[in-house]
Amino acid sequence: KKVTGLSVSDFELLVSLDVFNSALMNDAIYKFKRYEDASLEYIGINKRPDEEIGLFDTVLPSAEYKRTQKSAN
């Protein structure tokens, strides 16, 4: 709510109306988190050492996320 001004019920309504393209949302969130993690690691912070990575409507296992990070570098 702090970021978007939407409540959970507002957001669920928009999802049910197909306002969001889930593939594009997953991709955007994944890229943001990858960029955020790279920036934090640069200064010595490992924010998600062994967590699953929550995207828009799916979860990426930690091992897969780490593998995609290495292949991007």
Sequence and secondary structure as in RCSB ss.txt:
>XXXX:A:sequence
KKVTGLSVSDFELLVSLDVFNSALMNDAIYKFKRYEDASLEYIGINKRPDEEIGLFDTVLPSAEYKRTQKSAN
>XXXX:A:secstr
 TTTS  HHHHHHHHHTT S HHHHHHHHHHHHHHHHHHHHHTT  S SS  EE SS EE HHHHHHHHHHH 
